[in-house]
């Protein structure tokens, strides 16, 4: 499903500061999945992730599965 990555709805983490360009942006499209792109290169392409895969990733991330050890 081709979607123009200039469409509205892209967002960064609430923890991202306004001057921080080291982030990814996400856009959730109901029924299509979640798009992820580099905030420094918005025209560089979008990685589209299916809804169930995004849900699984999100749950694991919230549980700390990808946290680096201290």
For each residue, the residues with C-beta under 8 A, 3 or more apart:
1: 32 48
2:
3: 7 29 32 35 46
4: 7
5: 10 27 35 37 42 43 45 46
6: 42
7: 3 4 10 27
8:
9: 27 28 29
10: 5 7 25 26 27 35 37
11: 25 26 27
12: 16 23 24 25 26 39
13: 16 23
14:
15:
16: 12 13 20 23
17: 20
18:
19:
20: 16 17 23
21: 39 40
22: 39 40
23: 12 13 16 20 39
24: 12 36 37 38 39
25: 10 11 12 36 37 38 39 42
26: 10 11 12 34 35 36
27: 5 7 9 10 11 34 35 37 46
28: 9 33 34 35 54
29: 3 9 32 33 34 35
30:
31: 51
32: 1 3 29 48 51
33: 28 29 48 49 50 51 53 54
34: 26 27 28 29 48 49 51 54
35: 3 5 10 26 27 28 29 46 47 48 49
36: 24 25 26 46 47 49
37: 5 10 24 25 27 41 42 44 45 46 47
38: 24 25 41 42 44
39: 12 21 22 23 24 25 42
40: 21 22
41: 37 38 44
42: 5 6 25 37 38 39
43: 5
44: 37 38 41
45: 5 37
46: 3 5 27 35 36 37
47: 35 36 37
48: 1 32 33 34 35
49: 33 34 35 36 53 54 57
50: 33 53 54
51: 31 32 33 34 54 55
52: 55 56
53: 33 49 50 56 57
54: 28 33 34 49 50 51 57 58
55: 51 52 58 59
56: 52 53 59 60
57: 49 53 54 60 61
58: 54 55 61 62
59: 55 56 62 63
60: 56 57 63 65 66
61: 57 58 64 65 66
62: 58 59
63: 59 60
64: 61 67
65: 60 61
66: 60 61
67: 64
68:
69:
70:
